[in-house]
Amino acid sequence: MTAHRILLGITGGIAAYKSAELVRLLKKSGREVRVVMTRGAEAFVAPLTFQALSGEPVRTSLLDPDAEAGMGHIELAKWADQIVVAPASADFLARLANGMADDLLTTLCCATEAPIALAPAMNQAMWSNQRTRRNIDLLANDPQVQLWGPDQGSQACGDVGPGRMLEPAALFELIAGANVGALSGKRVVITAGPTREPIDPVRYISNHSSGKMGYALAQAARNAGASVVLISGPVALDAPAGVDRRFVTTAEDMLKASGQAVDEGCDLFIATAAVADYRPDSIASDKIKKTNDAMNVAMVRNPDTLATIAARPDAPFTVGFAAETRDVERYALDKMSRKGLNMIVANDVSVQGLGFNSDRNAVTVFWEGGRETLGPDTKADIARLLITKIADQLTHKETS
Ligand code: PMT
């Protein structure tokens, strides 16, 4: 069900100005919006802005007798179908995670039975700080809470990294229910990143996959209500909040970890990993010395995780990726049929700035009798749209 009465909490951060656009989008869609601001938020944007856009008085204080006489805080907590806090500062997340009710917004979050969505926004170092991570872990395991974002990118302070609030249009899409609950109760296993195939104790064969596409999908699936296991090759990314990440190194490790995760229960298996097709036939026990001008490494085929999972008698719904530099559609469709997949996402990786090790991507997703092209866009946005498409096809298969 799509939420109609939205209580928008705004906390102190430069992204607060973007929330004005979110209120505009929500109102335009016919929704009722009430805004609650913390003292920090008021330092960035005047309440009058949100009053004008929402058409309702903005609440800023718990102990305001006039406002309480209109709609008391408990009544307000009951009124909301959905609470969205955007931007959610590190301080607010800390207070919420610890069950504090020391201002109007945290009190409402304690008093409501509505789902609470948080759109974190902060400096990348604050987002990575171990105390923030601890609070995020607590919130990610709170069944009433969903974490929407943050995105990666350049920040107001000049830093680059995770911590940007999702754009208002993306938040609107999430509120509007495109994704919310689309995978509710589903168990999803996702592979991501590269594998490393050792040659000797210090060298390996690998590729340029950063894991960003798979991690974005894991976050989007989690936001859509799924419980998510992420089988990750070696990458330098934080685990998405609320996602059970399991690191692997080689293709053989990936097959084993994926099989185990599927054995634990899996409705949907998505393979974004760029798995090495071959591995050295043997691994030298000592570092190989440069004795000759040329060197040959004998290679053997690696097992195919996705094809193995798709061939199981209890196979989940399977979605593969295909990174190609030419004849993208033909090769992708061939992989879908050879591996027995329900869907395949074709990635033209010949385009500069898209695909491997980039924040952006453009894909075409194929299923029996259908196709759709998505992007170019951020991987976070592509992931949200893909999860919506995949959830539609999964439901279609389950109900037909
Ligand atoms: O990680 P990023 O930097 O964000 O980049 C994302 C990406 C470009 C790696 C990703 O979007 C992508 O396209 N992944 C597929 C890479 C690929 O070329 O896969 P493939 O054509 O070798 O394999 C086809 C499918 O089988 C893939 O779903 C793959 O995960 C799976 N596979 C392949 C081989 C193997 N041994 N085991 C597998 O599971």
Boltz pocket constraint, residues with backbone or C-beta under 6 A from the ligand:
constraints:
  - pocket:
      binder: B
      contacts: [[A, 191], [A, 192], [A, 193], [A, 194], [A, 208], [A, 209], [A, 210], [A, 211], [A, 212], [A, 213], [A, 214], [A, 251], [A, 271], [A, 272], [A, 273], [A, 274], [A, 275], [A, 276], [A, 277], [A, 302], [A, 303], [A, 304], [A, 305], [A, 306], [A, 307], [A, 319], [A, 320], [A, 321], [A, 322], [A, 323], [A, 324], [A, 335], [A, 345], [A, 347], [A, 349], [A, 355], [A, 356], [A, 357], [A, 358]]
      max_distance: 6.0
